[in-house]
Amino acid sequence: MKSNAIKNSLSLISSAILASAAFTASADNHSSISDALVSGKASANLNLRYESVEQDNAAKYADALTLRTRLNYTSGAFNGFSAAIELENSIAIIDDYNDATGSGTEYSVIADPDHTEVDQAFIQYKGDKLTGKIGRQVITMDNHRFVGHVAWRQDRQTFDALTLGYQLSDATKVSYAYLSKRNRIFSDEKDIDAKDHLLNLSHKLSTGTLTGYAYLLEEDKTGGAAIDTFGVRYSGSTNLSGNKFTYSAEFASQNNDNADKSASYLAFEAGTIISNINLKAGYELLGSDNGEYGFATPLATLHKFNGWADQFLGTPAQGLQDIYISAGGKFAGGSWTVVAHDYSADDASATVDDLGSEINAVYTKAINKTFKAGVKYAAYNAGDIKVDADKVWVWLEAKF
C-alpha cells in the first residue's frame, strides 16, 4: 500500500538523521554520570481546579474539585545524554461528575479521572544539530492542531515514542517521531497502542515560517483507525506603519484508509494590536466527505480549538466551519481574552446546517513567582445538533 511505502521511507529518514549526525557533546556536560545525576533539578507543579458543567439534557449538572500534582526530576548531561522522570497524580475532592471512564455516568462529563501514573520517563540526547529522545514524553508540533499535549486536562497527553530532530541549517529543521502508544487524558483506561509516524519539516523565512508535514496514524489493533494527513502551514508577522500584524494559513488533505473516506482542512487567521488590545479573526474548516466523514485530528490539543465548551472534540460527519473573532489585553496585573465562535456544517443536509455558536472568556493572573490563578467561562448555544452547555472553571496553580 502507498501508506506503507511512505512509513518505510520515514523510517529510513530517521536512520539517515542518526547516521549523518555528529555527536558533539554540549557545553554544559558533566565529567561523570554521578556528577550529572547529582546536578539534576527537581520540580513540582500543582493545579487545584473547580469545574462545573450545565447542559440542557437529561444528565445531572456536574461539579468537580480536583487536585493534580506533578513531580519531575531531570538529570544533568553526560556526553550529551540526560534522563528525566515525572510522576503525576490527580484526586477528586468533589466528584459529582462523569469522569469519562465509567464513573458518575448520571452526570455531565468532566474528563478528569483519578489517576496516578508515570507521566514522563525518557532518555534524551542533545548535540549541536541532533536531538533525540526515547521513552514516555510530551510531544507537540506547530500550534498543537495535529499533535499536542492536552495540558488543559489534569491528566495531560503523552506518548511512548522515539523522537528525532535535526537542524539542517540555521533556518531549516526536520523532526520525526515514531509513537508506539498514545497515553491519553483518561488515566490508562483509554490509552491506545499505535504505530504512528510523524514527520515535520520547517523553514524560516524573513516574514514567517513555512512548514510541511506528514502524519501517518495507525491504531495497533485489528480494525483500528488508519488516518494519513499531509499538509502545509505558513505563519508569521510583519510591521506596517508601526503596527504589528500576525497571520497564518494552513491546508491539509486526509485519507481514512479503513473507512475509505477523505476530507480536507483549511485555516486562516490574522491579527493586530490596536490601543493595547490584541485582536484576531479566523476561519477554520474541517471538511466532510459527502456528509459521511469529518476531518479528524485524534492527537491534537482539542480544547484549544473550536470553543472551550468542547462540543466538537470529534468532528461531525457533516464537517465543521468555525468563524471566530477574539480580543485580549491586560487588566489589573493579569491577562484577559474573549472569543466568539459561529459554527456551521461543511456539507449541510436538510436537517443539519447550523451547528451553533459560542462565547468564551478567560482571565489569568500571576500572584507571584510561585502561584497563578485563573477563571474561565464557556457558553455554547446549540444549533441543529447537540444541546446548550455552560462551563465554568476556577483554578490555582503552584510551581516549585
HELIX and SHEET records of a PDB file:
HELIX    1   1 LYS A    2  SER A   20  1                                  19    
HELIX    2   2 ILE A   33  VAL A   38  1                                   6    
HELIX    3   3 LEU A  302  LYS A  304  5                                   3    
SHEET    1   A19 LYS A  41  GLN A  55  0                                        
SHEET    2   A19 ALA A  62  THR A  74 -1                                        
SHEET    3   A19 PHE A  81  ASP A  96 -1                                        
SHEET    4   A19 HIS A 115  LYS A 126 -1                                        
SHEET    5   A19 LEU A 130  GLN A 137 -1                                        
SHEET    6   A19 THR A 158  GLN A 167 -1                                        
SHEET    7   A19 THR A 172  ASN A 183 -1                                        
SHEET    8   A19 ILE A 192  LEU A 205 -1                                        
SHEET    9   A19 GLY A 208  GLU A 218 -1                                        
SHEET   10   A19 ALA A 226  LEU A 240 -1                                        
SHEET   11   A19 ASN A 243  ASN A 256 -1                                        
SHEET   12   A19 LYS A 261  ILE A 274 -1                                        
SHEET   13   A19 ILE A 277  LEU A 286 -1                                        
SHEET   14   A19 LEU A 320  PHE A 331 -1                                        
SHEET   15   A19 GLY A 334  SER A 344 -1                                        
SHEET   16   A19 ASP A 354  ALA A 366 -1                                        
SHEET   17   A19 PHE A 371  ASN A 381 -1                                        
SHEET   18   A19 ALA A 389  LYS A 399 -1                                        
SHEET   19   A19 LYS A  41  GLN A  55 -1                                        
END                                                                             
